[in-house]
């Protein structure tokens, strides 16, 4: 056994700081014969559970820790002391830094809580002295390391500051659990402070412990760590000694401090953490006092079954009792009640939910509770495919919600079960192949052409790695052989590829805990006040917490939009409970292959299959969804030929006809494999599910063992051994191909509903599809062509009548929404609708005057013009060039109007009116003002005249001698001279009514 243990190790989960991957760390620890090793990532425990699992499997004791900053104030002083986000004392150098290790499970929980507290701070994660002191039990602290304020102060000769920090740590952590961390990375400043650090430790009676601040595996990896840091715009570590040094190297490095090396073994011995992995921690449903969750579930399921079926038949009663017995025996009653609770909430709020997803559709209890909407009895779905009593596994009910309102359901769950017990599940964004190349190239300062050439040659296949790309693309190998720059970038990218780069939120995963999450899981603040776990989904499940998927499904949005449109047009209310699933018009349409926009049925290949199949019932859609996948697709011709009687239906054995009759002798579903094993070999359905899982792994020893069991069972039930082997070979062949019938049945329901809406309400359906496809020119063009084929006109947008989205006006017309106009966003549309609510736009000038110019800027208006949305406010058949000219004039008129009613009209009241005349520079230069004076002088009257010079943007109140008598003839003559709309009446400013001289403060007197 090695005489040294690493206790200060940054793994890949010290995000953007370390290149040391957890599997490599554990492998090297084994190679070095270390009895234990620690992971102490910066500010987080992201990789703790993964590391714990890997180390235990390798026979190495895992030590869990974290490196945290300590603030020089108490938590109750933090608000005043920190001074808000911009306070100078929130600089990183205002904090100390130390490694905290979990000595026990209590210590682990305290680390979880400290990490959670640290991330509640703005900008910079940190903890306060009193927070550490309150959670010091079971925690070992290593202070004074290379990143600490203590060592930096000593290196600078400031022993008072170092001692002040040390006393803070002594106040937080008991003496026997506090060690002084000594390091030697061959850095001058570090060695300058090390003697003083040792003296300080001995003066305070604190033991020394030797560590290396590990950030990569080997010294040769130092340049890669610097590249990783440079990607984030930071400096890498100095020197090349931050590697996972061997015990011998560490012993030599600290030959003069043997007690510091020995302390690593002492600490490793003290750290004895066992995590409760695999213990089921289901959420608890609040049941009435004195009642059990099982009793509440049974009552709710029976009531729900009666609503579904009416009087319960013997078949329903037996299946319900069977499922409830298993659910209660396995302890999952609370889980079902919780899921039913938030599904019920969604229904009460009018939030659509999907008919089911995955194997949960095979549960009659789930159907009775309205968790799913697929009758498992009618569709021959097996409960054991969902919950196998022979192999206890966590229940997994994934739920689909209308995409736009999924967040409402999650917020309800937080309020119902507690903000401290509900969180969204975190995940990690990693450096993919192309991103690794571009980032490495940028950090290395490589020529842009070289980097771009490398990245473009990597295939765009999802999930492709650099090594796979190199094997697939000979040109990459040639480029690397010939170009040193390319080779340098590639090598760096390969070392960085796959490293976690940033944290994110799982698209659907939510965890609900029966106890405060921070007893087990560190969390960080998330959007809408919903925390996010630092652990990824697999680690959450290892801790026994159940992940629930809250999925946002756009298909539900599509269905809801169409249903609402149908109701708005007075075409009736669609109630899916009353829609027959064998609707002839729907299947006739599917048989023609008209499936644009239909869930799961839209692809070209699927349309071809539907035309060949000519479906007539929902089971046909279930089968098609199951078969149309790589592998099973080869059975589609046989399936169709048998269905239409072109070839006889053949069964592996006559006894299997009841199982395979619906699929014409072809094994399509996993459930059929289970039924075959139960029918022929006498397996229980639970045992049959285990067989299905086992043979799908295709391991030779497993296949042989299961064959023996299956054949023995068949022989015991009177089947020939040869027949048993033939059927088993079929099972092996189809184990990978077989699809989950429960999942397919649920998806077939959605496929049918979208097809039904398309068949019966095509304008509403296409309007919804066009709305959901805004932003995709290709999809928009496809759906517009589809509309034209069916005689439906898609009208251009119209600022007078268009809604934000596409709207079906009639059975023959769809009006384009304003949001479909390129360059027009929500703010623009909202401003237009706000103005329109005050009354219809009467002209282009009226439109420009009334919409908010800050929201509806010139670029947005030109986009509306180009899209035809302003056509109702323009002359008929106007050319694009003329339309732009008219728009320019309208802008000038609107601007003039704003001046006449705004700039000098701030003091307007209900007083005298004036004649406002707008002139431009050309009119003035052509001598128009003299003609205008002559005209006005010849029409004496009492109405004041105001000139607006558009070129100077100035107003002039003319002298009294130019006051006129208003008549249609005068306005007509003026408009002939100055242009249509440029002579109009308006109210005179109150201050201008007394005398022209008094008005001079606001207008320029001639």
N, C-alpha and C positions, 0 to 999 in steps of 0.2 A: 504494500500500500504506500502511495506517495506521501511525503511528509509536508505537503502544502496543499491548500484548497483556495481556489479563486473565489473571493467574496465581493468583488467590485467589477461586474461584467455588464457591459451594454450590448444588448442583442439588436437584431434588425428592428425590434419594436421600440428602440430609442430612435424614433422616426427621424430620418435624414441625418443621423449622427453616426450610425454604426453599420458595417457591412457583415457582421457576424450573424449567420443564420442559426436558428436554434438546433436543427438536426446536426449541423457541423459542430456546434459547441458541445453537445452531448457526446458525439462520436469522439471528439478530441479528448474529452474528460475520461472516457473509457480507455483510450489509447495511452493516456498518461497515468492510468491506474489511480485516478483521484477517487476517494470515497464519496465525495460530494462536490457540488459546484453551485454557485449562486447566479441568479440573473437579477440585476439591479438597474432597470431601465429608467430613463429620465422622465419624471413627472407622471408615470403611468405603470399599470400592471397589465398592459395589453396582451403580452405573450405569456403571462404567468401560468395559466392552466395548460396551455400547449406544452410549455417547458416542463411543468410538473409531470405530465403524462409521459413525455418522451424519456425523461430522466428515470422515472420509476421503471419503465419498460426495459431500460438499458442497465438497471441495477446500480444507478448512481443516485445518491440522496439529493433531491432538489431543495435548494434554499431559495425562498422567494423574498425579494426585497425591492426597494425603489430608491431612487435618488431624488430628494426633494429640497426645495429652497425653504429656509426659515426666515421669517420676517422679524425685524427688531422691535416688534410691538405686540401687544396682546390683541386677541380677536375683538374684544369690546372697544379697543382704541382704533381699530383698523379704519373705520369710516372717516374719523377725524384726521388720522395720521396720513392715510394714503392720499387724501386730497383729490380723489377722483381719477379718471383715466389718464389725465395728462400730468399727474404730479411727478416731480423730479425724483422723489424717493421710491418710485416704482421702477427705477432702472435696475437691471439685473445685478449690478455691483452693489446695490443696497442690501442684498440678502446674503446669508450664508448658505452653504450647500452641504448635505451629508447623505450618507447611505443608511437606510433603515431596513433591518432584516426581521423577518417573522420567526420568532423562536418557537411559537406554538400556534394552534388554531386561533387562540385568542389574539395573538399578535398579528396573524393574518387578517382577522376582521378589523383590527385597529389600523392596519395599513390601508385596507380598502376604504375605511372611513376617512383617513387622512388624505388619500388621493382624491376622493370625492370632494372633500372640503377645498382642497387646493384648486380644483378646476372651477369652483364657483366664483373665483376671483376674476376680475376683468383683466384682460391683456396677458397676465403673467400668473401661472399657477404657483401658489405658495401656501405655507401653513404658518401659524403663529405659535409662540412658545407655549401658551396655555393649552392650545389644541393638542400639541404633542404630549404635554404632561398628562392630560386627561386620558390619553390613549397609549401610555408608555408600557403598560403591562404586557409582557410577552414580546416586547420589541427590543432589539439590540441596535444601538446607534454607532456608526463609524464616522467620526468627525475629523476634520483637519486634512482631508485629502487634497489632491492637486487642484480641484475646482472650488475649494472652500475659501471663504473670506479670511479664515484663521491663518492658513498658510500664506496667502497673499499679503496679509498684514505683517506677518513675521518676516517675509522676504523683503518687505519695504522698511523693516526696522521698527514697526509700530507694535510693540509688544502689548501695550495697553489695550489697543483695539482687539488684538487676538484674545487676550485674557477676558475681555468683556464678552466676546462671542462664546468662549468656552464656558463661562459662568451661566450664560443663557441655556446652553445645552445641559449643564449639570442641574439646572432648575427643572429641566423637562424630563430627563431620563435618569433613573437610579444609577448610582456609581458602578455597580457590578455589571450593568448592561451597557456601559458607555466605554468605547475604545477609541484611541487616537490612531487614525489611519495614516500610515507612513508609506510613501511612494517614491520611486526613483526612476524617472523616465529620461535620465541624462540631460536634464534641462538646467541651465545655469541658475535661473531664478528659483527653481524648485529646491536645488541643492543649497542655495543660499539660505533658505528658510528652514530646512530640515533640522539642523542642530538645535535651533531655538524651539522648534516644535517638540522635539524629544525632551528638552529641558522643561518645557511647560507641562508636558504630560507627567513627567516624574515629580515635578513640584506639586501637582494636584493629585498624585497617586492614581493616575489613570493608566491602564495597560495599553501597550502598543500592539497594533496588528498590521502586518505587511500585506499590501495589495498592489495589483497593477490595474490601472484604469483601462480595462480592455474594451477596444472598439473594433477589432478585427482579429482574424485567426493568426496570420503570420506577418512578420515584419514586411514581407514583400507586398502585403495588401495596403500598406500605408498610402501609396499614391491613389488608390481607388477610394479610400476614405476621404481624401482631399477632393477628389472629383465629386463625390456625393455631396460634400459640404458646399462646393462651388456651385452646384446646381441650384442650391437655395440661396446663393449670394453670400455665403459665409466663408470664413477662413477655416481650413482644415487643422487638424492637430499638429503641433510641432513635433518633429522627429519621427522615428519609426519604432517606438518602444511600447506602443499601446496594443500589443498583441497578446494572445493567450499563451503567455510564457510557460515553459515547462516547470514542474516543481524544482528540478535541479537548478534551472536558471534563477528562479526566485530565491532559492536557498543561497546561491552564490551572491546574488545581488544584495542580500541582507545578512551576509555572513557575520557582520558585527552586531546584528540585532537578532540573535537566534530566538529570543522570546517572542518577537513580533511574528516570526514564521510559525512558531508553535501555537500562537493564539489563533491562527486560522483553523487548526484542527480542533482546538477547544471550542471555538464558536460553532464549527460544523457539527460537533458532538451535541452541543446545546440545542441547536436548531433541529427540532424533531416534529415536523409538521405533517399531519395527515389530513388531507382534504376529504370531505364526505362526497366523493364522486359516486354517481349512480343511484343515490338515494332520491326517490321520487318526491318532488316538492310541487304538488298541484295547487293551483289557486283554490281558495275556499269561498263557497257561495254563502251569503248570509241567510240562513234558514231560520224559521220561527223557533223560539225557545222551546226546548223539549222535543224537537223533531230532528231526525237525522237527514242528511243529504240524500241518502238512498230512498227514504220514504217520500220525500218531496219529489224526487225524480220519478219514482214509480207513479205517483199520483198525476204528475204533469204529463207523463208519457201516455198513460191510459186515457186521460181527457183528450189529449191531442190525437190519439189514434181514433177515438170515437168521432172527432170532428173530420178526420180524413176519410174514414170508412163507414161511418154510421155504426150500426150494431157490430160488435167485434165477432168475427167468425172464429172458428177453432184454429184455423191456420194463423190468423193474425194474433190471437191470444197466445198461442204456443211460441211463436217467433218473438213476440214482445217479452214474454216471461223469460225466455232463454237469454235474450240479449241483456235484459235488466239484471238477471242473476250474475252474469259474467262481469258486467260493469260494476256492480256493487262488490263482488268478490275481489276484483282487482283494485278497488278503491278509486274509481274514476267518476263517481256520481257527481262530485263537485264540478269537475271539469265540464261535463255535459251541461250542467245547470248554468255555468258561467257563459259558455258559448251561446246557449239558448237565450240568456239574458241580453247580451248585446245584439243578437239577431232581432230579438223582440223590440229592443229600443229602436233599431234601424227601421223596422216596419212601422212603428208608431210615428216616426218622424218622416215617413214617406221616402225613406232611402232604400232604393232597390237593392236586393241581394241576389246572388247567383243561385241556380238550382242545386249547386253542389260542386265539389272538386275533389278529385282523388278518390280513395277507397271509402271515404266517409259516406258516400251515397249508398253504400251497401248496408247501412244501419237503419233498421226500422225505427229505433228510438230517435235517431236524428231526424227522420222523416216526420214522425209524430210531433216532435218539438218544433217543426218548421225550420230546423237548421238546414235541411236539404229539401228539395222539391221534386225528387225522383222516387217513385214508388219502387222499393227494392223487391217487393214480391212480384209485381207485374213484369219487372225487367230481369228477374232471376238473379239478383245480386246477392253475394255471400257476405255475411257479417264477419266471418273469419278472415276474409281478405283485408278487412279494416282492423279488427282487434282479434288477435289470435290467442285463445286461452292456453295454448300449448307453448307459446313463446311470448312471455310478457314483454311488451314494448310500449313506449309512451304512445298515447293516443295522438292523432294528428289530424285535426279538422281545420282545413284551410277554407277561408270564407272570402267570397267575392262581393265587393260593394261597388255601387255606382261611383265611377272614378272621381268625380268632382267633390263627393261628400264623404269619402272614406275617412278623412280627418275628423269629422264630427263624431264618428263612432269611437275612434281612439280616444278623443277627449272625454267622451262619456265613460269609457272604461277607467280612465285616470280618476275621474271624479267619483266613480262608484266604488273602486277598489283601493284607492289611495295613491296619491302622487309619489309616495315613498315605496310603492310596491309594483308600479307599472313603469315600463320603459320600452322605448324602441331599441331594437338590437343593432349594435354597431357593426361595421364592416371596414375593410381596408381597401383603398385604392392602391394598386401596385404598378410598378414600372413595367409596361408591356414592351414588346420588342421594338417597335418603331419609336416610341417615346424614349426608351432607354438610349437608342442611337442618337436621337436629336439632342437629348439632355447632355449626354456624354460629349457629343461634338461641341456643343455650346460651351460646356465647362472647360474643355481642353483647348478651346480656341481654334479648332480645326477649320479648314476651308469649308465654307457653306456648300459649295458645289459637291464636295466629297460626301458630306453628311447627307445632303439631299439625295444624292445618287444611291447611297446605301439604303436609306429609308424607303425610297421608291421601289427598290428591288425586293424588299421584303413583301411577300404575298399578303393580301388584305384578309386572309382567312382568320376568322375570330379565334383567339387563343393561340395563334401560332407563336413559336419560340424562335429565337435566333438560330439555335442549332438545327431546328427543322427547316428554317428558311435556307440555311447554308446547304443542307442536303438536297433541297428541291431546286435551287437556282444556281446552275453552274457559273453564271456571270458574277455572282457574289464571290465565289471562290477565286475566280480570275482577278477580280478587283482587289481582293485582300492580298493575293500573291504579288501583285504588281505595285500596289500603292501603300507605302509605309503609314501615311496619314490615315487611310482607311483602316489599316490593320490596328493602329493604335486606338481609334474610336471603337472599333468592333470589340476589341478585348476589354476595354473599359465598360462598354454597354453590356457585354455578356456577364461581367462580374456584378453589375447593378440590376440586371433584369430580374423581375419578380420580387424585389424588395418592397416592403410596404412604404408607400410614400405619404399617404395622408389618411385620416380617418373619414368615414362616411356613415350613412345610415342605411341599413338593410331596406330594400324596396318594400317589404311587407311585414317583416318579423316584429312581433311584440311579445314581451314576456310579462306575465302576471304572477307575482310571487305571493305565497301565503304569509311571508314575513318581510320586514323591511329589506329591500334589495341590498342595501349597503352592509348587511350582515355577511354577504357573500360576494357581491359584484360591485366593482367601482363603476360609477356613472359620471357622465359629464352633461352639462346643460345642452338641451336641444331646442329645436324650433317649437314655438307655441307653448313653451314651458314644459314640454315632455322630455324627460331625461333620456340619454342614450347610453347603453352599456359600453364599457371599454372592452368587454369580451365579445368575440364573434359568436355566431350562431352555434357552431360545434362545441365551443367551450361552455356556453350557456346550458346546452343539453347535457354535457358531461357533469355539470353541477346538479343535475336532476330537475332543473327548471324547464318548464314546458314552453316551447316556442309556439306562438299562434300566428298564422299568416293572415293579415288583413290586406287583401289584395284589391287594388283599384282596377276595375275592368271596364274598359271603354265601350265594350259591347252593351253593357247595361245602360250606359249613357245614351248610346244610339237608340236602344229600345225605348227608353223613357222619353227621349226627344220625339220619336215618331208617334208614340201613344199620345203625348200631349198635343202634337200637331193635329192628329186625327180628331181629338176631342174639340180643339179650338175651331176646326172647320165644320163642326156639327155632324161629323161622320160616326158618332157613337163612342161609347167607352169600351175599351178593350179589356176584358177580364180573362186572363189566361186559364183560369180554372174552368171556363166555359168554352174554350176554343178546342175543338176536336183535333187530336194529334194525327188524324188520318185525313185531314182536309184535302180534297182532291185537287183544288186549284194550286195549292202549294206544291204538291208532288208533280203535277203536270209541268209547272215552271221548272222544278229541279230536273225533271227528265229532259227538258230542253237545254239544260246546262246554263240557264240564266241565273247566275249566283253572285254577280258583282255585289260586294258588301255583305254577303251572308257569312256568318261566323263559321270558320273551319272549312268552308266549301268554295272558296273564291279562286283557288289556283287553277291554272289551265289544265293540269293533269286531273285534278278533282272533277272538273266539269266534264272531261272526257269519260271518266268513270261513271258519273251520274247519268250521262246520256246512254251509256251501255247498260247500266243497271236498271234504269227506269224505276226508281224507288216508289213505294206506295205506302210505307208505314215508318214509324219512328225507328223500329229495330233495324231497318235498312240503313238509316243514317248512323246508328250506333256502330254497325258493322263497317261501313265505309270509313268512318273516322278512325276505327281501329286498324283497318287494313292498309290505309293509304299512308304508309311509312316505309322507310328503307327496310328491306327484309320481307315483311309480310306482303309487300306489293306483288311479289311473284305469285301469290295465291289468288289475286284478284280475278284473272281470267277464269280459273277453275270455279271460283265462287259464283261468278256471273253466269257461266255456262250451265252450271248445275241449277241455279235459280230459275233460269228460263227453260230448263228441260232439254237443253241441247246435249248434255251429257248426263248419264245416270248418277245419282247421289250414292257415294260409296262410304261405308263406315268401317273403321278398323275392326269392329266386332258388332254384331247386331245389338248387343246390350247397351251400346253407346249411342244408339239412335236418339233416345230422349235428350241426351246432352248435346248432340251435334246436329240435330235436325234443323234448328233455326239458322245454322250457318252452313247447311248443305254438305255436311261431312267434313268441313274444313275447321281445324282448330284455330280459333281467332282470339279467344280471351284466356287470360290467366285463370279465371274462375272455372273454365272448362277443364283445364288441366287438373285442378283440385277435385272437380267432380268425378273425373275419370279415375283418379287414384282412390277416391272414396268408393266408387261403384265396383271397381274390379279388384282392388287390393284390400278393401276393408278398412282403409285409413279413415280416421276422423277427419273432418274438414280442417281442423287445426294441424293435424299431422300432414295432411295433403298440402297445406300452405308451406310447411317446413320443407317438404319435398320440392315444391316448385322453387323456393328460394335457393335450395341447395344445388339443384341441377343447373340453375341459371348461371352459376359460377364457373361451370365447365372444368372443375378440377377433377383429374382422373381418379384420385382415391375417393373423392366424394361421389362421383358418378357410379363407381363400382359398388360402393357400400349401399347406396340408395337403390341400385338395380337389384341387389340381393334381397333387400327388404321388400321391394315392390313385387318381384317375381314370387317370392315366398308367400306373400299375401294373396296373389292371384291364384297360385296353385291351391292354397288352403280353401279358396272359394270356388274351386272346381274348374278353373281355366287351364288350358294347356300351357305348358312352359314356353313353347314356341310363340304362342299368341301373346303371352305376358312380355316376352322380350321385344316383340314387334311393337306393342303399344308403348313400352318404356322408351324405345328408340324414337317414337313419335313425340313423346313428352320431352325428351332431350332436345329434339329438333326444334320444337315450338316454344321451349321455355323462354328463349330470348325474344321470340317473335310475339308471343302472346301479350295482348294489351289488357290493361285494367278495365274490365267492363263497366265497373262503377263510374270510373272517370269518363269513359266514352259516353255512357248513358246521360250523364249530367251535361256534357258538352253537346250531345245531340239535341237536348232540350233547347239550348241556346241557339243552335243551328236552325232548328225548326222555327223558333220564334222570329228570328231575323228573316228567314225565308217566307214565313207567313205574312209578315209586314211588307216585304217586297212584292209578294203576289197580289195583295189586296189593297195596299196603300202606297203605290210606287212613288207618286210625287212627294209625299211626306218622307218616305224612306230615302229618296235621293237627296232631298233638301238636308236631311240630317247627315248623310254621308258627305255631302259637299261642305257642310259646316265643319265636320271633324277633319276634313282633308285640307282646310285652308292652310296655305303655306307649302303644299305639295302641288306644284303645277302639273305634274304627271297624273296624279290621282284626280285632280279637278277636271282635267281634260277628258280623262276616261269616263268619269261619271256624267259629264255634260254630253259626251257622245252617246252614252247609254240613254240619257233622257231624250235626245233627239230621235233615236231609233224607235222610241215608244211614243213619239208625237208630243213630247212635253217640251215647251220652250223655257229656256233659262234666261230670264230677262236681266238686263244689265242693272247695276246698282243705281239707286235713285235717292238723292238727298231728301226728297219730299216724302217718300214712303218706305224706304228700306229700313229694316231692323238691323241690328248688328250682324246677325247670322242669316243664312239662307232660309227662306220661308216659302212653303207651298201655298200659293194663292188660290189655286183651283186644281182640278184634275189635269189641266193642260198647261199650267204655268207655275214656275218657281222664280221668286224674286231674289236676286243676289244680295247678300248682306254687305253692309259697308265695311265690315272687318275683312272682307275678301279682297279689298283694294290694296294693292301693294303699296307699302309706305304709310298706310293708315292704321294706327293702333287704337287701343281702347280709349285713351284720353281724347283723341280726335273725335271718335264716334260718340263718346259721352257728351262732349261739348255740342255736337250737332243735335243730338237728341234733346239736350237741355234747352237749346234755343227753339227747337221745333215744338216743344210742349207749350210755348207761349203763343203759338199760332203758326200757320203754314208760311213758308218763304214765298214772297210775291215776286221776287226778281233776284238776279245774281247780286246786285248791289245790296239788296235787303239781306241776302244770305251772308255776305261779307261783313255787313254792319252788325249783325246780331250774334254771330258765332264768336267765341272767345279767340282773339287772334293769337294769344300765347299758346293755346292748345292746337288750334287749327292754323298752322303757319302756311306760308306761301307754298312750300314743297308739298304739304298734304293736300292743299287745294288743287295744285296742278296734277297730283295723282288722281284725285277725284274727277277732274276734268278729263284726263286721259282715259279713265275707266268708263266714262259716260255717265257718271253719277250726277253731273251738273247739266246734262242735256235738257231736262225739262225747263231749265231757266235760260236756255239759249234759243235762238231762231232755229227753225227746222232746217235740216240738211246743211248745217254750217260746216265748213271745212275745218280740220284741226288747226290750221294756221290762223283762220279767221276767229276761231274760238279762243285762241291765245290772245289775239288782239282785243277781243271783247272783254276777256278777263282783265287785261291790263287797264282798259278804260273803267271797268267796274271797280277795280282797286282804287283808281284815282278818285272816282265819284264817292266811294265809301270813305276814303280818307278825307275828302272835302266835307262830307256830311259830319264826320267825327269832329272836324274843326269847328263847323258852324254850330253844332249842338253840344260840343264838349269843351273845346279850348276856351272860347269866350262865353260859353253858355253855362258856366258854373253857377251864375246868379240868375238864371232864367226863372221867370214866374209866368203867370198867365197874362202878360202884358201885350204890347203892340207887336205886330208882325212886320217882317222886313222881306224884301226881295233879295235873295242871294244869287249872285251870278258868278259862275266859275269860268275863269279864262286861263289859257296856257301861254307859253312863251311865243309860240307861232302866231297866235292871235294878236298878241301885243306888238310883235315885230312887223306884222302886216298892216299896222295902223288901225287895228280894230278898236282901240280905246276911244279914238276921236269919233268914229262912226257911232260907237255905243253912247257917248255923251250926247251926240245929236239926236239919237233915237229917244233917249230918256228925257231930254229937254222938251221934246215934242209931245210928251205924254204927262203933263204936270198933274200932280196929285199929292196924297198925304203919306204914301208908303215909302219908308226909308229904303235905300239900296246899299247892299254890302257887296264888295268885290272880293273874290277869293282868287289870289294868284297862285296857281298850282305849282309853278316853277319855284317860287320863293316860299311857298307855304305860309303866306301872310294874308291877313284880312284888312280891308280898308272900308270904313264907313264913309260913304260919299256925302258931300255937303247937301244942305236942305234943297238947294236949287235943282237937285237931280231926283227929288222925290217924285214918284210916279203914281198914276192911276192904273190898277191892275185890270187886265182884260185877257181873254183867251188869245186875241190877236197879238197882243204884246208878247206873251209867252211863246207863241208860235214863231214869231219873227226872231226873238232872242235865241230859241233853240236851233233855228236855221243857221245862226251865226256861231254860236258857242257849242253846239252839240246837244243831242237828246239827253234830257235829265240834268243839264247843267244850269238851268234857270228854275229856281223853285222858291216857294215861300217857306219862311221859318220865323221863329219868335226872336224878337230883338232883345239883347241883354238889358236887364232893368237899368243898369247904370248908364246905358246909352240913350235912354228915352228922354232924359231931361235936356241935355245939350250935347252937341257933338264934342264940345271942349271937354266936358266931364268924362266922356267916353274915351278920351285920349289915353287914359291910363291903360286901357286894354286893347284899343285898336289904333291903327296908324291913320291919322287924319290926312286927307289929301292936301 
